Amino acid sequence: METEEVLHMNKGSGKTSYAMNSTVQDNIISVAKTATTKAIVQILRSSWPMINMCIADLGCSCGPNVLRVISEILDVVYDTSHRENHPTPELLVYLNDLYTNDFNNIFQSLPSFYKKQKQEKGAGFGSCFISAVPGNFYGRLFPSKSLHFVHSSSSLHWLSQVPGGLENKGKIYISKSSPKCVLDAYLMQFQNDFSHFLESRSQEMVNGGRMVLSLMGRESMDPTVPHSCYQWELLANALMNMVSEGLVEEENVDSFDAPYYAPCMEEMKLEIEKEGSFVVDSDDAYEIDWDGGIESSLGMLSSGERVAMTIRAVVEPLFESHFGSHIMDQLFRRYGELVEDHLSKNRTKYINLVITLVKQC
């Protein structure tokens, strides 16, 4: 199947849904909040009087995190406008993800969202129009020079496709044992995708517009460092354990590769410089707990179980399309056990990169 057809989070609000298992992504939104607030304030101050402000959240997914981001942006716009004695601009908010995203989950939450905003802000709550724009953000999505602010969280580490021609036996992503050609292929795919992302946004954003991009990454130039790839290594181990018991065909493991790449900041900045339409205003890296750092809302689960639930909510559609739905429960149970053992011996964190870009003339 094409990556676009299966790259979506688990839908609905059930036990394994993304809506119920997105604490890690919520923490990532929290660490990027300062950058988002600063960007919104700077856009407003450089554009008074502002009649309307167009905002795009790219790779928005579904669940409560989507409207949390929009709510925080609304708060900044409202507070800044009132503090500096300017009318609140009308907000046009575009929620983007692939066509298979669970947009209905978002739409069903909008009435209560609008009601809460009006209760909190009263007569000061201006017009806010929220709509969905399905499509691939590695291409054009919006009219030329229409966007003032672009936000993307936990999305740009997903590639548009699996790199071609990989020979990565027994693995599903980059690992210490992967040949150099695999590392090179993943880097090239990321470079191609990210350059297309920048080119598309360059055409869609107004001069002086800002982007805050937050994604999984790494602090080292070495793509095989554990915080970059070890969650995939443990998933590969779980699959290979099932191969040894005759539950999964080894050829199926060898033919599966994740459409994912966790870059370092230097790799991102190189593509930004090459494209030439943006300058870096700020950048930072944060450590994020594998298990979200809090107890699951589903009950008292171990750290390994929480990690497994989080990863399952994100990657299950990919794995299910390749390996079949019948092994999912057992695969993620085994994965949780491997993660639990790993975390008992190692201090392992995700590295989340946050970078703010300004559109130049």
Wavefront OBJ file of the C-alpha trace (Angstrom):
o trace
v 0.000 0.000 0.000
v 1.018 3.627 -0.535
v 2.297 5.308 2.626
v -0.463 7.941 2.415
v -3.138 5.223 2.651
v -1.919 3.714 5.925
v -0.036 6.510 7.694
v -2.606 7.646 10.232
v -3.065 7.294 13.963
v -5.513 4.775 15.452
v -8.964 6.297 15.115
v -11.849 6.739 17.557
v -11.615 6.903 21.330
v -11.092 3.270 22.308
v -8.377 1.695 24.435
v -5.757 1.647 21.663
v -6.800 4.929 20.006
v -4.473 7.859 19.536
v -6.963 10.071 21.365
v -6.413 7.968 24.506
v -2.659 7.464 24.078
v -1.082 10.768 23.072
v 0.506 11.970 26.327
v 3.975 12.019 24.757
v 2.704 14.251 21.949
v 0.965 16.454 24.524
v 4.300 16.910 26.317
v 5.926 17.813 23.006
v 3.302 20.523 22.461
v 4.073 21.833 25.967
v 7.812 22.238 25.372
v 7.127 24.098 22.111
v 4.540 26.450 23.655
v 7.057 29.219 24.387
v 8.221 29.257 20.754
v 4.616 29.261 19.493
v 3.611 32.113 21.807
v 6.610 34.212 20.785
v 5.931 33.646 17.077
v 2.246 34.646 17.351
v 3.061 37.800 19.318
v 5.712 38.858 16.799
v 3.328 38.318 13.871
v 0.663 40.447 15.545
v 3.029 43.269 16.520
v 4.454 43.503 13.010
v 1.009 43.521 11.357
v -1.269 45.860 13.324
v -3.982 46.611 12.379
v -4.679 43.029 11.363
v -8.096 42.176 9.905
v -7.596 38.437 9.687
v -4.898 35.937 10.552
v -4.517 32.645 8.688
v -3.078 29.727 10.642
v -2.292 26.185 9.497
v -1.637 23.197 11.757
v 0.094 20.644 9.536
v -0.101 16.980 10.483
v -2.699 17.803 13.130
v -3.850 14.178 13.645
v -6.858 13.825 15.978
v -7.828 13.730 19.634
v -7.608 16.423 22.324
v -4.151 17.704 21.339
v -5.512 19.302 18.151
v -7.858 21.703 19.893
v -5.362 22.290 22.688
v -2.977 23.833 20.149
v -5.727 25.978 18.642
v -6.952 27.039 22.085
v -3.467 28.189 23.115
v -3.053 30.158 19.877
v -6.459 31.803 20.441
v -5.411 32.748 23.977
v -2.240 34.445 22.737
v -4.082 36.355 19.986
v -6.840 37.458 22.391
v -4.474 38.443 25.241
v -2.024 40.287 22.992
v -4.763 42.176 21.152
v -6.410 43.342 24.376
v -3.130 44.164 26.136
v -2.006 46.338 23.232
v -5.474 47.808 22.651
v -6.063 46.450 19.141
v -9.147 44.714 17.721
v -8.862 40.950 17.762
v -8.368 39.750 14.166
v -10.616 37.134 12.668
v -8.862 33.773 12.743
v -8.926 31.305 9.885
v -7.569 28.008 11.176
v -6.778 25.195 8.754
v -6.290 21.705 10.170
v -4.270 19.525 7.843
v -3.443 15.845 7.733
v -3.600 13.007 5.229
v -6.981 11.985 3.819
v -7.182 8.940 6.118
v -6.976 11.058 9.282
v -9.910 10.870 11.719
v -11.218 14.404 11.049
v -14.665 13.414 12.366
v -13.137 13.067 15.819
v -12.124 16.735 15.616
v -15.378 18.018 14.146
v -17.451 16.369 16.876
v -15.458 18.336 19.477
v -15.907 21.733 17.849
v -19.296 22.745 19.360
v -18.015 22.318 22.926
v -14.736 24.002 21.948
v -16.501 27.108 20.637
v -18.781 27.184 23.673
v -15.822 27.071 26.061
v -14.022 29.872 24.188
v -17.082 32.134 24.367
v -17.523 31.410 28.076
v -13.878 32.233 28.823
v -13.525 35.291 26.608
v -17.069 36.661 26.564
v -17.727 39.479 24.141
v -14.025 39.626 23.357
v -14.132 36.309 21.537
v -13.838 37.242 17.892
v -14.665 35.190 14.835
v -12.743 31.936 14.512
v -13.311 29.714 11.489
v -11.882 26.203 11.744
v -11.811 23.934 8.709
v -9.965 20.860 7.459
v -7.580 20.771 4.514
v -6.723 17.127 3.842
v -3.628 16.399 1.790
v 0.110 15.762 1.838
v 2.091 18.638 3.331
v 5.093 17.749 1.181
v 3.222 19.534 -1.608
v 1.062 22.658 -1.990
v -2.072 22.902 0.158
v -2.991 26.608 0.314
v -3.232 29.665 -1.951
v -0.129 31.772 -2.532
v 0.819 34.234 0.225
v -2.165 33.329 2.393
v -0.663 31.978 5.639
v 0.645 34.052 8.543
v 1.543 31.209 10.895
v 2.314 27.523 10.341
v 2.492 25.038 13.196
v 3.533 21.400 12.955
v 4.083 19.045 15.870
v 5.126 15.373 15.847
v 4.690 15.084 12.087
v 7.755 16.017 10.060
v 9.681 12.927 11.165
v 7.241 10.954 8.956
v 8.514 10.582 5.412
v 6.392 10.734 2.284
v 7.500 7.198 1.439
v 9.910 4.462 2.448
v 13.326 5.069 0.844
v 13.790 2.881 -2.209
v 16.094 -0.120 -2.554
v 16.717 -0.845 1.121
v 18.577 -4.024 2.128
v 18.124 -4.042 5.892
v 17.649 -7.686 6.868
v 15.949 -8.348 10.185
v 15.436 -4.615 10.843
v 12.576 -2.186 10.242
v 14.530 1.066 10.565
v 18.083 2.352 10.920
v 20.105 0.400 13.479
v 23.732 -0.052 14.511
v 23.959 -3.070 12.186
v 22.422 -1.332 9.159
v 24.760 -0.887 6.180
v 25.788 2.672 5.275
v 23.637 2.586 2.132
v 20.544 2.320 4.346
v 21.589 5.364 6.382
v 22.294 7.299 3.174
v 18.938 6.333 1.644
v 17.011 7.526 4.691
v 18.918 10.817 4.800
v 18.316 11.428 1.094
v 14.578 10.778 1.474
v 14.411 13.207 4.396
v 16.327 15.850 2.438
v 13.989 15.507 -0.542
v 10.854 15.620 1.596
v 11.910 18.506 3.814
v 13.032 20.592 0.840
v 9.613 20.048 -0.786
v 7.943 21.042 2.489
v 9.930 24.283 2.624
v 9.345 25.085 -1.048
v 5.578 24.630 -0.643
v 5.350 26.761 2.486
v 7.519 29.428 0.876
v 4.851 29.949 -1.777
v 1.943 29.823 0.685
v 3.218 32.137 3.431
v 3.211 35.917 3.587
v 6.524 37.707 3.972
v 7.344 37.881 7.666
v 5.155 34.876 8.424
v 6.484 32.359 10.911
v 6.646 28.591 11.312
v 7.152 26.604 14.505
v 8.158 23.039 13.689
v 8.465 20.389 16.381
v 9.578 16.851 15.576
v 11.435 13.811 16.834
v 15.140 14.154 16.198
v 18.572 13.596 17.618
v 21.457 15.668 18.999
v 24.200 13.698 17.248
v 25.117 13.560 13.551
v 25.081 9.767 13.976
v 21.573 8.461 13.031
v 22.157 5.200 14.933
v 22.258 6.771 18.408
v 19.803 4.960 20.730
v 17.451 7.892 21.380
v 16.943 8.165 17.631
v 16.204 4.584 16.681
v 15.984 2.225 19.654
v 12.182 2.184 19.855
v 12.239 0.723 16.319
v 15.016 -1.701 17.258
v 12.873 -3.146 20.044
v 9.899 -3.475 17.687
v 12.126 -5.360 15.247
v 13.254 -7.608 18.111
v 9.642 -8.363 19.018
v 8.914 -9.290 15.400
v 12.013 -11.467 15.123
v 11.029 -13.272 18.337
v 7.746 -14.100 16.649
v 9.656 -15.231 13.538
v 11.637 -17.687 15.692
v 8.347 -19.173 16.894
v 6.882 -19.437 13.406
v 4.268 -16.738 14.041
v 5.617 -14.289 11.467
v 7.414 -14.913 8.181
v 10.978 -13.594 8.190
v 10.493 -12.305 4.634
v 7.692 -10.068 5.932
v 10.057 -8.467 8.430
v 12.783 -8.014 5.824
v 10.339 -6.324 3.448
v 9.014 -3.833 6.005
v 10.744 -0.490 6.600
v 9.405 2.474 8.541
v 8.714 5.727 6.610
v 10.369 7.708 9.402
v 13.508 9.750 9.962
v 14.651 11.580 13.091
v 17.056 14.275 11.842
v 19.573 16.337 13.730
v 19.295 20.128 13.732
v 22.298 20.456 11.409
v 20.537 18.376 8.733
v 17.449 20.565 8.966
v 19.416 23.814 8.820
v 21.306 22.652 5.741
v 18.034 22.171 3.823
v 16.681 25.493 5.124
v 19.801 27.254 3.851
v 19.609 25.470 0.490
v 15.956 26.422 -0.054
v 16.695 30.017 0.892
v 13.217 31.392 1.722
v 13.440 31.170 5.509
v 15.803 32.212 8.271
v 16.094 30.441 11.599
v 14.830 32.608 14.455
v 15.400 30.063 17.220
v 16.066 26.376 17.766
v 16.211 24.047 20.742
v 16.192 20.381 21.736
v 14.271 18.806 24.610
v 14.257 15.425 26.305
v 10.870 13.681 26.450
v 10.095 10.575 28.534
v 9.344 7.471 26.481
v 6.234 6.751 28.550
v 4.959 10.326 28.763
v 6.150 10.708 32.333
v 2.735 10.188 33.964
v 0.408 7.327 34.749
v -1.842 6.258 31.890
v -5.458 7.379 31.945
v -6.308 3.753 31.225
v -5.183 2.553 34.648
v -2.026 1.514 36.463
v 0.179 0.318 33.631
v 3.920 -0.282 33.728
v 6.261 2.027 31.842
v 6.730 -0.652 29.190
v 2.981 -1.027 28.743
v 2.498 2.741 28.457
v 5.208 3.005 25.805
v 3.696 0.080 23.910
v 0.241 1.671 24.004
v 1.648 5.006 22.787
v 3.590 3.438 19.927
v 0.711 1.154 18.991
v -1.671 4.105 18.696
v 0.739 5.681 16.198
v 2.069 2.811 14.083
v -0.574 0.077 14.231
v -2.194 0.965 10.873
v 1.234 0.684 9.193
v 1.978 -2.673 10.784
v -1.519 -4.034 10.343
v -1.490 -3.353 6.597
v 1.759 -5.318 6.228
v 1.592 -8.098 8.840
v -2.157 -8.462 9.363
v -4.394 -7.548 12.289
v -4.192 -11.007 13.875
v -0.707 -10.463 15.381
v -1.171 -6.925 16.729
v -2.150 -7.796 20.314
v 0.709 -10.240 20.709
v 3.240 -8.021 18.939
v 2.636 -5.028 21.182
v 2.446 -7.190 24.317
v 5.909 -8.545 23.525
v 7.114 -5.080 22.622
v 5.939 -3.741 25.990
v 7.900 -6.467 27.776
v 11.068 -5.634 25.834
v 10.634 -1.918 26.558
v 10.072 -2.630 30.265
v 13.292 -4.618 30.428
v 15.196 -1.935 28.525
v 13.949 0.906 30.730
v 14.878 -1.034 33.878
v 18.533 -0.886 32.758
v 18.783 2.321 30.746
v 17.783 5.963 30.968
v 16.267 6.453 27.519
v 14.579 9.637 26.283
v 13.240 10.909 23.009
v 14.897 14.039 21.666
v 12.400 16.589 20.377
v 13.609 19.398 18.125
v 11.809 22.755 18.031
v 12.737 25.308 15.382
v 11.159 28.666 14.478
v 11.505 29.966 10.911
v 10.691 33.394 9.472
v 9.626 33.785 5.843
v 11.833 36.236 3.980
v 11.018 38.320 0.883
l 1 2 3 4 5 6 7 8 9 10 11 12 13 14 15 16 17 18 19 20 21 22 23 24 25 26 27 28 29 30 31 32 33 34 35 36 37 38 39 40 41 42 43 44 45 46 47 48 49 50 51 52 53 54 55 56 57 58 59 60 61 62 63 64 65 66 67 68 69 70 71 72 73 74 75 76 77 78 79 80 81 82 83 84 85 86 87 88 89 90 91 92 93 94 95 96 97 98 99 100 101 102 103 104 105 106 107 108 109 110 111 112 113 114 115 116 117 118 119 120 121 122 123 124 125 126 127 128 129 130 131 132 133 134 135 136 137 138 139 140 141 142 143 144 145 146 147 148 149 150 151 152 153 154 155 156 157 158 159 160 161 162 163 164 165 166 167 168 169 170 171 172 173 174 175 176 177 178 179 180 181 182 183 184 185 186 187 188 189 190 191 192 193 194 195 196 197 198 199 200 201 202 203 204 205 206 207 208 209 210 211 212 213 214 215 216 217 218 219 220 221 222 223 224 225 226 227 228 229 230 231 232 233 234 235 236 237 238 239 240 241 242 243 244 245 246 247 248 249 250 251 252 253 254 255 256 257 258 259 260 261 262 263 264 265 266 267 268 269 270 271 272 273 274 275 276 277 278 279 280 281 282 283 284 285 286 287 288 289 290 291 292 293 294 295 296 297 298 299 300 301 302 303 304 305 306 307 308 309 310 311 312 313 314 315 316 317 318 319 320 321 322 323 324 325 326 327 328 329 330 331 332 333 334 335 336 337 338 339 340 341 342 343 344 345 346 347 348 349 350 351 352 353 354 355 356 357 358 359 360 361
